[in-house]
């Protein structure tokens, strides 16, 4: 996979507030999928789709331990995006909600 393709996956994954919240939860510790799903008002299937997007972007890893699937952060995915952004110089901390609004506006303009 090329760097631009990888960055597309990473930034698309980060654009969703649910996925950002999952990443924040995984900062604390590895979690079983059922524990990740617990605070959300959505089905286990919906959370599993979010986790699949994060895994495809390389931001998390999932590991099967017996009947339980565990999720863990994969720092290399975020490092890829961070290194790319550092190429543009020093940045203030990124407000991911603002970044999401920007992406939505860009995607909407691209549909016209």
N, C-alpha and C positions, 0 to 999 in steps of 0.2 A: 504494500500500500504506500502510495506517495505521501509526502508530508502534507501537501494541500488537502488530500483526501482525509488524512488522519485529523487534521485541524478542523475540517468540516464536521466530522463526527463528534469531536470533543465539544466544539462550540454549540452545535445543535443540542447535544445532551445537556450542556450547562444552561441553555435558554429556558428550560422548564423549571418552574419553582418547586415542584414536587421532587424532581431529581436533585436539585440543589439541597433541599432539606434532607434527603436521604444521604447525600454525601456528608452533610454536617453531622448527622447521626453517626455515621461510620467513622468520623474523626475520633469518637470516644472509644470505640472498640469494635471488633468483629461482631456481626449479628446474624442470627438465623432469619431467613426470609419472613417467617411469621412474626418475629419481633420487629422487623423493619415495617411491616404492614400495620402493626397494631395502632399507631397514632393517627393513621390516615382513614378518612371516611370513604374508602373505595375497596373494591374486591381484591382478593389475593391475586387474581389473574391480572388485574390492572397494575398492581404494584410489580408483579413479575415482568410485565412489559416494560415498565420504567427501568427495572434492574437490567433487563436485556439490552436496552439502549445504552445504559452506563457501561455495561460489560463490553459491548461492541465498540464503544469509544475508548476502551482501555482504561477507564477511570476506576473500575472495581474488578475484582475477581470473585468468582463463585466456586465453592468447593463443596462437594457432596460428602457428608460424614454420616454414614448409615442412611437413615431416612430423612435427614435434615440437610437442607442446603444453606450454607453459610456464606455471607457476603463480607468482603474486606476491601478496603481502599487499595488501589494500585497507584502509588505516587508517581510512577513513570508517565502515566497519561497526563496528569496535570503538569508535570515538568515539561513535557513537549510543548504545551500551550504557553507556559510561562517563559520558556527560552525563546520561543517565537516572538512573544510580545516584548521581551527585553531588547530585541533587535531594533525596536523603534525608539529606544531611549528610556529614560526614567518615567515612570507613571505613578500617579497617586493611586491609592487603593481603588480597585475596580468595584463599582456598584453594579452587581450582576442584575438587579432589577432594571436599572437604566439600560444595561446592555441588552436585556430581553426585549424591552420596548423598542430599542433601536433595531434589533433583528426583525421584529414583527413589522415595523414600518418599512424596512428594506424589502422584506419578502412581499409585503402588500404592494409596494411600488413596482416590484418586478412582475407582478401579475397583470399589470395594466398593459 
